[in-house]
Amino acid sequence: MGCRSCTALASAPAAADGAFDPAELRAGCQIELEHTSDPDEACQIAKVHLQEDRHYYSKLCSLFPGEAGCQFVPKKTSWGPAIVFGLGVLTLLLLADE
């Protein structure tokens, strides 16, 4: 996706809620609240991430299990090859699908 602000992510078109795994979407909506106080904007950001990778939050939570929202996704310890780029406090995860 490159480097875009949360506002740009939130305004990007996203699929309807039913297009996503409910556990992934619930976790994403909770996790993305770290970037905004608006729950609708947080869910929009989560949907954009899930359009890119349907297991985005399961993968994120396997690396950072203490994140708020991680209790909603199944625990998995292996996702195959991973490339992790540090961006200051933020970490961009590019994890290969199984």
C-alpha positions as CSV (number, residue, x, y, z in Angstrom):
1,M,0.0,0.0,0.0
2,G,2.8,2.3,0.5
3,C,2.9,5.1,3.1
4,R,-0.6,6.7,3.4
5,S,-2.2,8.5,6.4
6,C,-5.0,7.0,8.4
7,T,-7.3,9.6,7.0
8,A,-6.5,8.5,3.4
9,L,-7.0,4.8,4.4
10,A,-10.3,5.7,6.0
11,S,-11.6,7.4,2.9
12,A,-10.5,4.6,0.6
13,P,-13.4,2.4,-0.7
14,A,-13.8,-0.9,1.2
15,A,-16.1,-3.9,0.8
16,A,-19.2,-4.5,3.0
17,D,-18.7,-6.0,6.4
18,G,-20.0,-9.4,5.2
19,A,-17.0,-9.8,2.9
20,F,-14.6,-10.2,5.8
21,D,-14.1,-12.9,8.5
22,P,-16.0,-11.5,11.5
23,A,-13.2,-12.2,14.0
24,E,-10.6,-10.5,11.8
25,L,-12.9,-7.4,11.3
26,R,-13.7,-7.2,15.0
27,A,-10.0,-7.4,16.0
28,G,-9.1,-4.9,13.3
29,C,-11.8,-2.4,14.4
30,Q,-10.4,-2.6,17.9
31,I,-6.7,-2.4,17.0
32,E,-7.1,0.5,14.6
33,L,-8.6,2.6,17.4
34,E,-5.0,3.3,18.3
35,H,-5.0,5.7,15.3
36,T,-8.3,7.4,15.7
37,S,-11.1,8.0,18.3
38,D,-13.8,7.4,15.6
39,P,-14.9,3.7,15.6
40,D,-16.3,4.0,12.0
41,E,-12.9,5.3,10.8
42,A,-11.1,2.6,12.7
43,C,-13.3,-0.1,11.0
44,Q,-12.8,1.5,7.6
45,I,-9.0,1.3,8.1
46,A,-9.3,-2.3,9.2
47,K,-11.4,-3.2,6.0
48,V,-8.7,-1.7,3.8
49,H,-6.0,-3.8,5.5
50,L,-8.2,-6.9,5.2
51,Q,-8.8,-6.3,1.5
52,E,-5.0,-6.5,1.1
53,D,-4.6,-9.6,3.4
54,R,-7.6,-11.5,4.8
55,H,-5.4,-12.7,7.7
56,Y,-3.8,-9.3,8.5
57,Y,-4.9,-9.1,12.1
58,S,-4.2,-12.8,12.9
59,K,-0.7,-12.3,11.6
60,L,-0.3,-9.0,13.5
61,C,-1.5,-10.7,16.7
62,S,0.8,-13.6,16.3
63,L,3.7,-11.1,16.5
64,F,2.1,-8.8,19.1
65,P,-0.4,-10.9,21.1
66,G,-0.9,-8.2,23.7
67,E,-2.6,-5.8,21.3
68,A,-6.1,-4.7,22.2
69,G,-8.4,-6.7,20.0
70,C,-6.2,-9.8,19.6
71,Q,-8.5,-11.8,21.8
72,F,-10.9,-12.0,18.9
73,V,-8.7,-13.8,16.4
74,P,-7.5,-17.5,16.6
75,K,-4.0,-18.0,17.9
76,K,-1.5,-19.2,15.2
77,T,2.3,-19.2,15.6
78,S,3.5,-19.7,12.1
79,W,2.7,-17.7,8.9
80,G,5.5,-18.6,6.6
81,P,8.1,-16.1,5.5
82,A,7.8,-12.7,6.9
83,I,9.4,-9.4,6.1
84,V,9.2,-6.8,8.9
85,F,10.1,-3.2,8.3
86,G,10.5,-0.9,11.3
87,L,9.0,2.5,10.8
88,G,9.7,4.3,14.1
89,V,7.1,3.2,16.6
90,L,5.0,1.7,13.8
91,T,5.9,-1.6,12.2
92,L,4.7,-2.5,8.7
93,L,4.1,-6.3,8.4
94,L,4.3,-8.0,5.1
95,L,3.5,-11.6,5.8
96,A,3.0,-14.3,3.2
97,D,-0.3,-16.1,3.0
98,E,-0.3,-19.8,3.5
